[in-house]
Amino acid sequence: MVLCLALIHHRRVSANIPLALLLEWLRSLQSTIIIEFVERKDEMFQRLLANRDEQYADYSAENFNREVAWRFTICKRLRLKDGLWELLVLKPR
């Protein structure tokens, strides 16, 4: 099992790694994944974006869910923090 808390949004913004590449790497591990997705509206996410020219257009719940669906089966989904965060349990396809 792989636990990915605060991984996706930090790797996307701080290291400029596209969502698709991160999710493909996670799928390649062939393990159950527990992953957190943080919406752009979250105040801490907005701090990550502060003073950056790039706005990471691929970082959206819609794109994340599409990329996840191509690579994983969603076993469980839990919304947190008034829907701004989501925890998902994923199994690779």
SEZA-271227 format. One record per atom (N, C-alpha, C, O): residue number from 1; x, y, z; residue in one letter; atom name. Coordinates in steps of 0.02 Angstrom, whole numbers. Layout:
// residues N
+-----+--------+--------+--------+----+----+
:   i :     xx :     yy :     zz : aa : at :
+-----+--------+--------+--------+----+----+
: NUM :      X :      Y :      Z :  a : CA :
...
+-----+--------+--------+--------+----+----+
END
This chain:
// residues 93
+-----+--------+--------+--------+----+----+
:   i :     xx :     yy :     zz : aa : at :
+-----+--------+--------+--------+----+----+
:   1 :     42 :    -59 :      0 :  m :  N :
:   1 :      0 :      0 :      0 :  m : CA :
:   1 :     45 :     62 :      0 :  m :  C :
:   1 :     96 :     64 :     34 :  m :  O :
:   2 :     24 :    112 :    -39 :  v :  N :
:   2 :     61 :    175 :    -43 :  v : CA :
:   2 :     16 :    231 :    -19 :  v :  C :
:   2 :    -40 :    239 :    -44 :  v :  O :
:   3 :     40 :    270 :     27 :  l :  N :
:   3 :      2 :    326 :     55 :  l : CA :
:   3 :     29 :    391 :     26 :  l :  C :
:   3 :     89 :    406 :     32 :  l :  O :
:   4 :    -14 :    429 :     -7 :  c :  N :
:   4 :      7 :    491 :    -41 :  c : CA :
:   4 :    -32 :    551 :    -14 :  c :  C :
:   4 :    -81 :    572 :    -44 :  c :  O :
:   5 :    -11 :    576 :     42 :  l :  N :
:   5 :    -42 :    636 :     70 :  l : CA :
:   5 :      2 :    696 :     54 :  l :  C :
:   5 :     63 :    693 :     63 :  l :  O :
:   6 :    -29 :    749 :     30 :  a :  N :
:   6 :      6 :    810 :     11 :  a : CA :
:   6 :     60 :    797 :    -43 :  a :  C :
:   6 :    109 :    834 :    -48 :  a :  O :
:   7 :     50 :    747 :    -82 :  l :  N :
:   7 :     99 :    731 :   -135 :  l : CA :
:   7 :     80 :    763 :   -201 :  l :  C :
:   7 :    121 :    798 :   -231 :  l :  O :
:   8 :     20 :    752 :   -224 :  i :  N :
:   8 :      0 :    772 :   -291 :  i : CA :
:   8 :      6 :    848 :   -300 :  i :  C :
:   8 :     40 :    870 :   -346 :  i :  O :
:   9 :    -26 :    886 :   -258 :  h :  N :
:   9 :    -25 :    959 :   -268 :  h : CA :
:   9 :     45 :    989 :   -258 :  h :  C :
:   9 :     63 :   1036 :   -293 :  h :  O :
:  10 :     84 :    962 :   -212 :  h :  N :
:  10 :    152 :    988 :   -202 :  h : CA :
:  10 :    198 :    970 :   -260 :  h :  C :
:  10 :    238 :   1011 :   -281 :  h :  O :
:  11 :    193 :    909 :   -285 :  r :  N :
:  11 :    236 :    889 :   -341 :  r : CA :
:  11 :    215 :    926 :   -404 :  r :  C :
:  11 :    258 :    944 :   -445 :  r :  O :
:  12 :    150 :    938 :   -412 :  r :  N :
:  12 :    128 :    974 :   -472 :  r : CA :
:  12 :    152 :   1046 :   -472 :  r :  C :
:  12 :    178 :   1070 :   -522 :  r :  O :
:  13 :    143 :   1080 :   -416 :  v :  N :
:  13 :    160 :   1151 :   -412 :  v : CA :
:  13 :    234 :   1163 :   -398 :  v :  C :
:  13 :    266 :   1202 :   -432 :  v :  O :
:  14 :    262 :   1130 :   -348 :  s :  N :
:  14 :    331 :   1143 :   -328 :  s : CA :
:  14 :    382 :   1112 :   -376 :  s :  C :
:  14 :    435 :   1142 :   -388 :  s :  O :
:  15 :    367 :   1053 :   -402 :  a :  N :
:  15 :    416 :   1019 :   -446 :  a : CA :
:  15 :    395 :   1020 :   -519 :  a :  C :
:  15 :    432 :    995 :   -562 :  a :  O :
:  16 :    336 :   1047 :   -534 :  n :  N :
:  16 :    311 :   1053 :   -602 :  n : CA :
:  16 :    303 :    986 :   -638 :  n :  C :
:  16 :    316 :    980 :   -698 :  n :  O :
:  17 :    283 :    935 :   -600 :  i :  N :
:  17 :    272 :    868 :   -629 :  i : CA :
:  17 :    198 :    863 :   -647 :  i :  C :
:  17 :    155 :    871 :   -603 :  i :  O :
:  18 :    181 :    849 :   -710 :  p :  N :
:  18 :    111 :    844 :   -731 :  p : CA :
:  18 :     74 :    788 :   -694 :  p :  C :
:  18 :    103 :    737 :   -676 :  p :  O :
:  19 :      9 :    799 :   -684 :  l :  N :
:  19 :    -33 :    750 :   -650 :  l : CA :
:  19 :    -29 :    682 :   -683 :  l :  C :
:  19 :    -21 :    631 :   -649 :  l :  O :
:  20 :    -33 :    680 :   -749 :  a :  N :
:  20 :    -33 :    616 :   -785 :  a : CA :
:  20 :     31 :    577 :   -771 :  a :  C :
:  20 :     29 :    516 :   -762 :  a :  O :
:  21 :     87 :    610 :   -769 :  l :  N :
:  21 :    151 :    577 :   -755 :  l : CA :
:  21 :    154 :    550 :   -684 :  l :  C :
:  21 :    177 :    494 :   -673 :  l :  O :
:  22 :    130 :    589 :   -636 :  l :  N :
:  22 :    129 :    566 :   -566 :  l : CA :
:  22 :     84 :    504 :   -558 :  l :  C :
:  22 :    103 :    456 :   -525 :  l :  O :
:  23 :     26 :    507 :   -589 :  l :  N :
:  23 :    -21 :    451 :   -582 :  l : CA :
:  23 :      4 :    390 :   -619 :  l :  C :
:  23 :     -8 :    334 :   -596 :  l :  O :
:  24 :     37 :    399 :   -674 :  e :  N :
:  24 :     65 :    341 :   -711 :  e : CA :
:  24 :    120 :    308 :   -669 :  e :  C :
:  24 :    124 :    247 :   -667 :  e :  O :
:  25 :    161 :    348 :   -636 :  w :  N :
:  25 :    212 :    320 :   -592 :  w : CA :
:  25 :    181 :    281 :   -534 :  w :  C :
:  25 :    203 :    226 :   -518 :  w :  O :
:  26 :    129 :    310 :   -504 :  l :  N :
:  26 :     95 :    274 :   -450 :  l : CA :
:  26 :     65 :    209 :   -474 :  l :  C :
:  26 :     68 :    158 :   -439 :  l :  O :
:  27 :     34 :    209 :   -533 :  r :  N :
:  27 :      6 :    148 :   -561 :  r : CA :
:  27 :     59 :     95 :   -572 :  r :  C :
:  27 :     48 :     36 :   -562 :  r :  O :
:  28 :    118 :    117 :   -593 :  s :  N :
:  28 :    172 :     69 :   -606 :  s : CA :
:  28 :    195 :     32 :   -544 :  s :  C :
:  28 :    228 :    -20 :   -549 :  s :  O :
:  29 :    179 :     58 :   -485 :  l :  N :
:  29 :    198 :     25 :   -423 :  l : CA :
:  29 :    156 :    -37 :   -409 :  l :  C :
:  29 :    174 :    -78 :   -367 :  l :  O :
:  30 :    100 :    -43 :   -445 :  q :  N :
:  30 :     54 :   -101 :   -439 :  q : CA :
:  30 :     35 :   -115 :   -366 :  q :  C :
:  30 :     35 :   -172 :   -344 :  q :  O :
:  31 :     18 :    -61 :   -331 :  s :  N :
:  31 :     -4 :    -65 :   -261 :  s : CA :
:  31 :    -69 :    -28 :   -251 :  s :  C :
:  31 :    -88 :     13 :   -293 :  s :  O :
:  32 :   -102 :    -42 :   -196 :  t :  N :
:  32 :   -159 :     -1 :   -176 :  t : CA :
:  32 :   -132 :     68 :   -158 :  t :  C :
:  32 :    -81 :     74 :   -124 :  t :  O :
:  33 :   -166 :    119 :   -181 :  i :  N :
:  33 :   -144 :    188 :   -169 :  i : CA :
:  33 :   -198 :    224 :   -128 :  i :  C :
:  33 :   -257 :    220 :   -145 :  i :  O :
:  34 :   -178 :    257 :    -76 :  i :  N :
:  34 :   -222 :    304 :    -41 :  i : CA :
:  34 :   -194 :    373 :    -58 :  i :  C :
:  34 :   -137 :    389 :    -42 :  i :  O :
:  35 :   -236 :    413 :    -90 :  i :  N :
:  35 :   -212 :    477 :   -116 :  i : CA :
:  35 :   -258 :    533 :    -96 :  i :  C :
:  35 :   -319 :    524 :    -90 :  i :  O :
:  36 :   -229 :    590 :    -86 :  e :  N :
:  36 :   -267 :    650 :    -68 :  e : CA :
:  36 :   -266 :    697 :   -127 :  e :  C :
:  36 :   -214 :    710 :   -157 :  e :  O :
:  37 :   -325 :    724 :   -144 :  f :  N :
:  37 :   -329 :    776 :   -194 :  f : CA :
:  37 :   -355 :    839 :   -160 :  f :  C :
:  37 :   -406 :    837 :   -126 :  f :  O :
:  38 :   -320 :    894 :   -170 :  v :  N :
:  38 :   -339 :    958 :   -140 :  v : CA :
:  38 :   -363 :   1005 :   -196 :  v :  C :
:  38 :   -327 :   1016 :   -245 :  v :  O :
:  39 :   -423 :   1031 :   -188 :  e :  N :
:  39 :   -451 :   1077 :   -238 :  e : CA :
:  39 :   -411 :   1142 :   -240 :  e :  C :
:  39 :   -380 :   1162 :   -191 :  e :  O :
:  40 :   -412 :   1173 :   -298 :  r :  N :
:  40 :   -377 :   1237 :   -308 :  r : CA :
:  40 :   -403 :   1291 :   -260 :  r :  C :
:  40 :   -366 :   1337 :   -242 :  r :  O :
:  41 :   -466 :   1287 :   -239 :  k :  N :
:  41 :   -497 :   1338 :   -196 :  k : CA :
:  41 :   -469 :   1336 :   -124 :  k :  C :
:  41 :   -479 :   1383 :    -87 :  k :  O :
:  42 :   -436 :   1282 :   -106 :  d :  N :
:  42 :   -409 :   1275 :    -38 :  d : CA :
:  42 :   -358 :   1331 :    -25 :  d :  C :
:  42 :   -317 :   1346 :    -67 :  d :  O :
:  43 :   -362 :   1361 :     35 :  e :  N :
:  43 :   -319 :   1418 :     51 :  e : CA :
:  43 :   -244 :   1401 :     48 :  e :  C :
:  43 :   -204 :   1442 :     27 :  e :  O :
:  44 :   -226 :   1341 :     69 :  m :  N :
:  44 :   -155 :   1322 :     67 :  m : CA :
:  44 :   -133 :   1311 :     -5 :  m :  C :
:  44 :    -76 :   1326 :    -23 :  m :  O :
:  45 :   -177 :   1285 :    -47 :  f :  N :
:  45 :   -159 :   1278 :   -118 :  f : CA :
:  45 :   -149 :   1347 :   -149 :  f :  C :
:  45 :   -103 :   1357 :   -188 :  f :  O :
:  46 :   -191 :   1393 :   -131 :  q :  N :
:  46 :   -184 :   1461 :   -157 :  q : CA :
:  46 :   -117 :   1491 :   -136 :  q :  C :
:  46 :    -87 :   1530 :   -174 :  q :  O :
:  47 :    -93 :   1475 :    -77 :  r :  N :
:  47 :    -26 :   1498 :    -56 :  r : CA :
:  47 :     29 :   1468 :    -99 :  r :  C :
:  47 :     78 :   1502 :   -114 :  r :  O :
:  48 :     21 :   1405 :   -118 :  l :  N :
:  48 :     70 :   1374 :   -162 :  l : CA :
:  48 :     73 :   1410 :   -229 :  l :  C :
:  48 :    127 :   1416 :   -259 :  l :  O :
:  49 :     17 :   1434 :   -253 :  l :  N :
:  49 :     14 :   1468 :   -318 :  l : CA :
:  49 :     38 :   1541 :   -315 :  l :  C :
:  49 :     53 :   1571 :   -367 :  l :  O :
:  50 :     41 :   1569 :   -255 :  a :  N :
:  50 :     59 :   1640 :   -248 :  a : CA :
:  50 :    127 :   1653 :   -281 :  a :  C :
:  50 :    175 :   1614 :   -273 :  a :  O :
:  51 :    131 :   1708 :   -316 :  n :  N :
:  51 :    192 :   1731 :   -348 :  n : CA :
:  51 :    220 :   1683 :   -400 :  n :  C :
:  51 :    281 :   1682 :   -412 :  n :  O :
:  52 :    178 :   1643 :   -431 :  r :  N :
:  52 :    199 :   1598 :   -485 :  r : CA :
:  52 :    166 :   1620 :   -550 :  r :  C :
:  52 :    107 :   1637 :   -552 :  r :  O :
:  53 :    205 :   1619 :   -602 :  d :  N :
:  53 :    178 :   1636 :   -668 :  d : CA :
:  53 :    135 :   1579 :   -694 :  d :  C :
:  53 :     80 :   1591 :   -720 :  d :  O :
:  54 :    159 :   1519 :   -687 :  e :  N :
:  54 :    123 :   1459 :   -710 :  e : CA :
:  54 :     63 :   1448 :   -664 :  e :  C :
:  54 :     69 :   1453 :   -603 :  e :  O :
:  55 :      5 :   1433 :   -693 :  q :  N :
:  55 :    -55 :   1422 :   -652 :  q : CA :
:  55 :    -79 :   1349 :   -656 :  q :  C :
:  55 :   -131 :   1333 :   -627 :  q :  O :
:  56 :    -41 :   1305 :   -690 :  y :  N :
:  56 :    -54 :   1233 :   -689 :  y : CA :
:  56 :   -125 :   1216 :   -710 :  y :  C :
:  56 :   -165 :   1189 :   -672 :  y :  O :
:  57 :   -139 :   1231 :   -773 :  a :  N :
:  57 :   -206 :   1222 :   -801 :  a : CA :
:  57 :   -230 :   1150 :   -796 :  a :  C :
:  57 :   -291 :   1138 :   -793 :  a :  O :
:  58 :   -184 :   1101 :   -796 :  d :  N :
:  58 :   -205 :   1031 :   -792 :  d : CA :
:  58 :   -226 :   1010 :   -721 :  d :  C :
:  58 :   -253 :    956 :   -711 :  d :  O :
:  59 :   -214 :   1054 :   -672 :  y :  N :
:  59 :   -231 :   1036 :   -603 :  y : CA :
:  59 :   -303 :   1057 :   -589 :  y :  C :
:  59 :   -318 :   1113 :   -570 :  y :  O :
:  60 :   -348 :   1009 :   -599 :  s :  N :
:  60 :   -419 :   1019 :   -584 :  s : CA :
:  60 :   -448 :    952 :   -562 :  s :  C :
:  60 :   -421 :    899 :   -578 :  s :  O :
:  61 :   -502 :    955 :   -525 :  a :  N :
:  61 :   -535 :    893 :   -504 :  a : CA :
:  61 :   -558 :    853 :   -564 :  a :  C :
:  61 :   -552 :    791 :   -565 :  a :  O :
:  62 :   -583 :    887 :   -615 :  e :  N :
:  62 :   -606 :    854 :   -675 :  e : CA :
:  62 :   -550 :    815 :   -709 :  e :  C :
:  62 :   -557 :    757 :   -726 :  e :  O :
:  63 :   -493 :    848 :   -719 :  n :  N :
:  63 :   -436 :    815 :   -751 :  n : CA :
:  63 :   -407 :    760 :   -707 :  n :  C :
:  63 :   -390 :    707 :   -732 :  n :  O :
:  64 :   -402 :    773 :   -642 :  f :  N :
:  64 :   -377 :    722 :   -596 :  f : CA :
:  64 :   -419 :    659 :   -599 :  f :  C :
:  64 :   -393 :    604 :   -605 :  f :  O :
:  65 :   -486 :    668 :   -596 :  n :  N :
:  65 :   -531 :    610 :   -598 :  n : CA :
:  65 :   -527 :    573 :   -664 :  n :  C :
:  65 :   -531 :    511 :   -665 :  n :  O :
:  66 :   -519 :    609 :   -719 :  r :  N :
:  66 :   -512 :    577 :   -784 :  r : CA :
:  66 :   -447 :    536 :   -787 :  r :  C :
:  66 :   -447 :    479 :   -810 :  r :  O :
:  67 :   -392 :    566 :   -764 :  e :  N :
:  67 :   -327 :    531 :   -765 :  e : CA :
:  67 :   -328 :    470 :   -719 :  e :  C :
:  67 :   -300 :    418 :   -736 :  e :  O :
:  68 :   -360 :    477 :   -661 :  v :  N :
:  68 :   -366 :    421 :   -614 :  v : CA :
:  68 :   -406 :    364 :   -646 :  v :  C :
:  68 :   -386 :    306 :   -642 :  v :  O :
:  69 :   -462 :    381 :   -677 :  a :  N :
:  69 :   -507 :    330 :   -706 :  a : CA :
:  69 :   -472 :    289 :   -761 :  a :  C :
:  69 :   -489 :    230 :   -770 :  a :  O :
:  70 :   -425 :    318 :   -797 :  w :  N :
:  70 :   -389 :    281 :   -849 :  w : CA :
:  70 :   -341 :    230 :   -819 :  w :  C :
:  70 :   -325 :    180 :   -851 :  w :  O :
:  71 :   -318 :    242 :   -758 :  r :  N :
:  71 :   -265 :    201 :   -730 :  r : CA :
:  71 :   -285 :    159 :   -670 :  r :  C :
:  71 :   -253 :    109 :   -655 :  r :  O :
:  72 :   -340 :    178 :   -637 :  f :  N :
:  72 :   -358 :    146 :   -574 :  f : CA :
:  72 :   -433 :    131 :   -570 :  f :  C :
:  72 :   -474 :    160 :   -607 :  f :  O :
:  73 :   -449 :     86 :   -526 :  t :  N :
:  73 :   -518 :     76 :   -503 :  t : CA :
:  73 :   -523 :    113 :   -437 :  t :  C :
:  73 :   -482 :    104 :   -392 :  t :  O :
:  74 :   -574 :    155 :   -430 :  i :  N :
:  74 :   -585 :    191 :   -367 :  i : CA :
:  74 :   -625 :    146 :   -320 :  i :  C :
:  74 :   -683 :    131 :   -334 :  i :  O :
:  75 :   -593 :    126 :   -266 :  c :  N :
:  75 :   -626 :     81 :   -217 :  c : CA :
:  75 :   -665 :    120 :   -165 :  c :  C :
:  75 :   -717 :     97 :   -141 :  c :  O :
:  76 :   -641 :    179 :   -149 :  k :  N :
:  76 :   -675 :    220 :    -98 :  k : CA :
:  76 :   -656 :    292 :   -109 :  k :  C :
:  76 :   -601 :    308 :   -129 :  k :  O :
:  77 :   -705 :    336 :    -95 :  r :  N :
:  77 :   -694 :    408 :   -103 :  r : CA :
:  77 :   -724 :    441 :    -41 :  r :  C :
:  77 :   -781 :    428 :    -23 :  r :  O :
:  78 :   -686 :    485 :     -9 :  l :  N :
:  78 :   -708 :    520 :     51 :  l : CA :
:  78 :   -694 :    594 :     43 :  l :  C :
:  78 :   -636 :    614 :     34 :  l :  O :
:  79 :   -745 :    635 :     47 :  r :  N :
:  79 :   -737 :    707 :     42 :  r : CA :
:  79 :   -725 :    736 :    112 :  r :  C :
:  79 :   -759 :    718 :    160 :  r :  O :
:  80 :   -677 :    782 :    116 :  l :  N :
:  80 :   -659 :    814 :    180 :  l : CA :
:  80 :   -656 :    890 :    171 :  l :  C :
:  80 :   -658 :    915 :    115 :  l :  O :
:  81 :   -652 :    924 :    226 :  k :  N :
:  81 :   -642 :    997 :    228 :  k : CA :
:  81 :   -691 :   1032 :    181 :  k :  C :
:  81 :   -670 :   1069 :    136 :  k :  O :
:  82 :   -755 :   1021 :    193 :  d :  N :
:  82 :   -808 :   1052 :    153 :  d : CA :
:  82 :   -801 :   1038 :     79 :  d :  C :
:  82 :   -818 :   1080 :     37 :  d :  O :
:  83 :   -777 :    979 :     62 :  g :  N :
:  83 :   -770 :    959 :     -8 :  g : CA :
:  83 :   -709 :    984 :    -43 :  g :  C :
:  83 :   -700 :    971 :   -102 :  g :  O :
:  84 :   -665 :   1020 :     -7 :  l :  N :
:  84 :   -604 :   1046 :    -39 :  l : CA :
:  84 :   -549 :    994 :    -42 :  l :  C :
:  84 :   -502 :   1001 :    -82 :  l :  O :
:  85 :   -554 :    942 :     -3 :  w :  N :
:  85 :   -505 :    888 :     -4 :  w : CA :
:  85 :   -543 :    823 :    -17 :  w :  C :
:  85 :   -601 :    816 :      1 :  w :  O :
:  86 :   -508 :    777 :    -47 :  e :  N :
:  86 :   -536 :    711 :    -59 :  e : CA :
:  86 :   -483 :    659 :    -45 :  e :  C :
:  86 :   -425 :    667 :    -64 :  e :  O :
:  87 :   -503 :    605 :    -12 :  l :  N :
:  87 :   -460 :    547 :     -4 :  l : CA :
:  87 :   -489 :    492 :    -47 :  l :  C :
:  87 :   -549 :    479 :    -46 :  l :  O :
:  88 :   -446 :    459 :    -85 :  l :  N :
:  88 :   -468 :    404 :   -128 :  l : CA :
:  88 :   -426 :    343 :   -115 :  l :  C :
:  88 :   -365 :    348 :   -103 :  l :  O :
:  89 :   -457 :    286 :   -117 :  v :  N :
:  89 :   -422 :    222 :   -115 :  v : CA :
:  89 :   -426 :    194 :   -186 :  v :  C :
:  89 :   -480 :    184 :   -213 :  v :  O :
:  90 :   -368 :    182 :   -215 :  l :  N :
:  90 :   -364 :    161 :   -285 :  l : CA :
:  90 :   -329 :     94 :   -293 :  l :  C :
:  90 :   -282 :     78 :   -256 :  l :  O :
:  91 :   -352 :     56 :   -341 :  k :  N :
:  91 :   -319 :     -6 :   -361 :  k : CA :
:  91 :   -298 :      2 :   -434 :  k :  C :
:  91 :   -338 :     25 :   -474 :  k :  O :
:  92 :   -237 :    -17 :   -451 :  p :  N :
:  92 :   -215 :     -8 :   -520 :  p : CA :
:  92 :   -253 :    -54 :   -567 :  p :  C :
:  92 :   -272 :   -110 :   -549 :  p :  O :
:  93 :   -264 :    -31 :   -628 :  r :  N :
:  93 :   -296 :    -71 :   -680 :  r : CA :
:  93 :   -244 :   -115 :   -714 :  r :  C :
:  93 :   -261 :   -153 :   -760 :  r :  O :
+-----+--------+--------+--------+----+----+
END
